[in-house]
Amino acid sequence: MKDRKDVFEMSISFGGWEFQDMQGCNLPQPVATAFSKAFEGFVGVQYVPVLYVASQLVSGNNYCIICKTTATTNPPMQGCKVVIIYADLEGNAHITNIHDVIH
């Protein structure tokens, strides 16, 4: 029978998602511009677009992008998020929603 330390070490090594090596993608120019503007000054987590999923024409455009995330923790924590960005008709852009791809 394992002692408590062995059981604890086993429990923290199972159950978490192991993220694959996700390579950044090239966004179309208007989407790349909106992405850069929306993330200006964003700190604590690096967002790298890996899949441009969709756009929606509204009074401007909504863009849906899946991003690989890396939190500036020690050790760095990786994740995968869906990011929705709104770009208005004047060229401004901001993040309207960020949520996990997987929990």
C-alpha positions in Angstrom: 0.0 0.0 0.0 1.3 3.5 -0.9 1.9 6.1 1.8 0.2 9.5 1.6 3.1 11.2 -0.1 3.0 8.6 -3.0 -0.8 9.0 -3.4 -0.5 12.8 -3.4 2.3 12.8 -6.0 0.2 10.4 -8.2 -2.9 12.6 -8.0 -1.2 15.7 -9.2 0.3 14.0 -12.2 -3.0 12.7 -13.6 -6.1 14.5 -14.9 -4.7 17.7 -16.4 -4.8 18.3 -20.1 -1.5 18.0 -21.9 -1.5 20.6 -24.7 0.0 19.8 -28.0 2.5 22.0 -29.7 0.2 24.6 -31.3 1.8 26.8 -33.9 0.7 30.3 -34.5 -1.3 31.1 -37.6 -1.2 34.0 -40.0 -4.3 36.1 -39.6 -5.8 38.1 -42.5 -4.6 41.7 -42.3 -7.8 43.3 -40.9 -8.1 40.5 -38.3 -4.4 40.8 -37.4 -4.8 44.5 -36.9 -7.8 44.1 -34.7 -6.1 41.4 -32.7 -3.0 43.6 -32.1 -5.1 46.6 -31.0 -7.4 44.5 -28.8 -4.4 43.0 -26.9 -2.4 46.3 -26.6 -1.2 46.6 -22.9 -2.5 43.1 -22.1 -0.2 41.6 -19.4 0.1 38.4 -17.5 -0.9 36.0 -20.3 0.5 35.8 -23.8 -2.1 35.0 -26.5 -0.9 33.5 -29.8 -3.6 32.9 -32.5 -3.6 29.3 -33.7 -6.9 29.2 -35.6 -9.0 31.9 -37.1 -12.5 30.4 -36.8 -15.1 33.0 -38.0 -16.1 36.5 -38.6 -19.5 38.2 -38.1 -20.6 41.4 -39.9 -22.3 43.7 -37.5 -21.8 47.4 -37.1 -18.1 46.6 -37.7 -16.9 43.0 -37.3 -16.7 40.3 -34.7 -13.8 37.9 -35.0 -13.6 34.5 -33.3 -10.0 33.2 -32.8 -8.7 30.2 -30.9 -5.5 31.1 -29.1 -2.7 29.2 -27.3 -2.1 31.0 -24.0 0.9 31.1 -21.7 0.6 32.6 -18.3 3.6 34.4 -16.9 3.7 32.1 -13.9 6.6 30.0 -12.6 6.3 27.5 -14.1 4.5 28.9 -17.1 0.9 27.6 -17.4 -0.4 26.8 -20.9 -4.0 26.8 -22.0 -6.3 27.2 -25.0 -8.9 30.0 -25.2 -11.6 31.2 -27.6 -11.2 35.0 -28.0 -14.0 37.2 -29.5 -12.8 40.6 -30.7 -15.0 43.4 -31.9 -13.6 45.9 -34.4 -15.7 49.0 -35.0 -16.0 51.0 -38.2 -13.5 53.6 -36.9 -10.7 51.1 -36.5 -10.9 50.5 -32.8 -10.9 47.0 -31.4 -11.5 45.4 -28.1 -12.0 42.0 -26.6 -15.6 41.1 -25.9 -15.2 37.6 -24.6 -12.5 35.1 -23.6 -13.4 31.6 -22.5 -11.7 28.2 -22.2 -11.8 25.7 -25.1 -11.6 22.9 -22.5 -12.0 22.9 -18.8 
